[in-house]
Amino acid sequence: MFEGLSDKLSTILNGLTRRGALTEDDVNAALREVRRALLEADVALEVVRSFTDKVRARAVGAEVVRSVSPGQQVVKIVHDQLVEMLGADAEVIDLNAPPPVAILMVGLQGSGKTTTTAKIAKRLTTRDKRRVLMASLDTRRPAAMEQLAVLGKQVGVETLPIVAGQSAVQIARRAMEAARLGGYDVVMLDTAGRVTVDEGLMLEVADVKAATNPHEVLLVADALTGQDAVNTARAFDERLGVTGIVLTRMDGDARGGAALSMRAVTGKPIKLVGTGEKVDALEEFHPSRVANRILGMGDIVSLVEKASENIDHEKAMALAQKMRKGKFDLEDMRGQLAQMEKIGGIGGMLGMLPGIGKMKAQLENANIDERIIKRQVAIIDSMTPKERRNPDILKASRKKRIAAGSGAKVEEVNKLLKMHRQMADVMKMMGGGKGRGMAGALGN
Ligand code: GDP
């Protein structure tokens, strides 16, 4: 899986990580190669474009992290963007509905639909301990019905007895009824496929869907067909509303274009991938693991993650130094406000400072939530740099201008200034240098 792309990307990115400094041109040159590699892997053009644009924007805007090289940072950005492109979190089959839960399997003929139905049924039976009933709705091909029955025996899952002459909807209704009476948890409905997407197929599957109200509509698509798989998924989704995708034949797919574009193009998650003909060759699709497999640079990614965690820490240390000297202007406050959301509001911040219980309670009473913090940041943003450094010069006319500029009331500006004074007082108290100051508290 992904061998070709993986080789190319690691060559390109390895070249970057060995360099000491990177210019924007270096990044652009590397991204041109990344773009070519993705296109060669048969990733959809629109997906490639958006991918490289986002990586470029993030690489150029990124804060330099000390102790890792800029190239390593770019690797991390590419990794994160890959994960985002693949769908961020792994999604699994959702059985959260009153039983029997219907799972409708749809897709083109030959995509691996029947095999995948049996694979999923086996997994739900053995791993998740569900009682599963399978039914083939392929009325045109008796062999397909037989195939499901044979697979059912092989994996130890029951199949609905075949009754000749029934329509797909009739079989589906019979399956739901049998499941209800028999106390089954899940009914897997293997619909008929055609060689291409056609109206007759869509109508039939839509009727079955209406009759059974499935909780999952899983589209099975063949990864080897690349962008055709993505287009098929889009067509089925537009007509039927797909809840997830199963990509088969990933074991033979060295390019990976379908897997890489599917989420970004259809907006639908890949829930499972088929990795072989055997009935247990089925895997969950974890975007971060897949990205790691493609880049093969897990070590660098975690290195940069750790180093980035330290950035906030270093900033806090620098601020603590300043505070010890009794300096805390509105610029500093703005930085604090911005960080506050991250560390759990003002209570969280003050919790790190020893010996200021009373002040802490007082400030917490100010009841600062995220929305208020945003307004306060907006007020500070409406001040000139000079005003931020010397809040004392803020008299009535300036306050009015700031209020107008930030869409706030003058009282809110006053409240903010009062809060700043209180915070500055706390800082001064601590800056006395007795015992452990904030630097000590944060330096653990
Ligand atoms: P259907 O017409 O969509 O129901 O397709 P089938 O389930 O009959 O599968 C067609 C062929 O593809 C069979 O030979 C399967 O063994 C094979 N197949 C299905 N899934 C996979 C997979 O993930 N990997 C490989 N290598 N073969 C698969």
Boltz pocket constraint, residues with backbone or C-beta under 6 A from the ligand:
constraints:
  - pocket:
      binder: B
      contacts: [[A, 107], [A, 108], [A, 109], [A, 110], [A, 111], [A, 112], [A, 113], [A, 114], [A, 115], [A, 116], [A, 193], [A, 247], [A, 248], [A, 249], [A, 250], [A, 251], [A, 252], [A, 273], [A, 274], [A, 275], [A, 276], [A, 277], [A, 281]]
      max_distance: 6.0
